[in-house]
Amino acid sequence: MSSALKHLAVIKQFSGTGYESSDVIVIDEIEMQRHQQLDKLYRSSRSGRKDVIKAAEAFTAIGYKHIETGTKFSEECCRYGTENSENINKNILAKAAAIYGDGRKHVEKEQEDLIKLLSQQVLDPLRAMIIGSPLEDARHLVQRYSRMRQEAEAQLHAAEARMQELKANMAVLGKEAAAALAAVEAQQQRLTLQRLVAMVEGEKTYHLRVAAILNEIEAEMVSEKQRKESAPPVIAPENGLEKTMHILAKAMHPFFAASNKELSLAVGDFVVVRKVSPSGWSEGECKGKAGWFPSAYVEKRQRFPSNNLAGEVY
């Protein structure tokens, strides 16, 4: 018995739910190192991926709150655009709010798809990995190893020969447990990296789609603004009794009317310019037809009173 007691050192006990440590008895230094390795691997397998899962769950929760806020904001923009829809062609702000609200809905939809992708391709696989059979099988090996160590402690005082046999069994089983847990740990690290890469790619795709939506919104708003600014101005007709000065101009560039409010011009045509707008458009008469045309397309020649006959300058 004294020979058996010489092998006693510090051994680790195990709780009912896992692999825990406390000071009792150890067989030898090699066994102690193996035990420390198992303890480290066991703790890593329990908590290593949980931090990633918690972070991903927090990201998902924040994302849903962001979606809720963004959706409410888009609804308010659409509501403002709808309430002012009667004058939407004149009220650029109402139309811009409606366009932005609609675009924002698409943005929030893309973010919702991203969160679903994160849940399906990252969270669910990681949760399944933590409770999967490979890890549980490896933990069962560790727990068997734990029970065998406890049995070794109980029988150490009874027979040194029995203790040597148990040491040999523990050594074999400990190597198998360490190898199995190390293999699972390496596999989990690879899978975790793959899921994180998938998450980054998904978020990259989300930002590209959001940028495309915003570009479309910007292009539509700029187009609407340009349309408003480039349209011929609406000017109230003048009192026929008033005497104004008209301008005789010569067309330097051809212009093709796009509506019945515009006046087509050919190079060399003489035009009686009756109104000039600061927006870059002029109103005049040529060959018996009247309408608007770009001021830059003609060259001014002379001014004359409006009571002169237009036919005298053709």
Secondary structure, DSSP 8 states (H G I E B T S, - for coil): -HHHHTT--------SSS----S---S-HHHHHHHHHHHHHHHHHHHTTHHHHHHHHHHHHHHHHHHHHHHHHHHHHHHHHHHTGGGTTT-HHHHHHHHHHHHHHHHHHHHHHHHHHHIIIIIHHHHHHHTSHHHHHHHHHHHHHHHHHHHHHHHTTT-HHHHHHHHHHHHHHHHHHHHHHHHHHHHHHHHHHHHHHHHHHHHHHHHHHHHHHHHHHHHHHHHHHHHHHHS--------TTS--EEEEEEE-S-B--SSTTB--B-TT-EEEEEEE-TTSEEEEEETTEEEEEEGGGEEEEEEEETTS-GGGG-
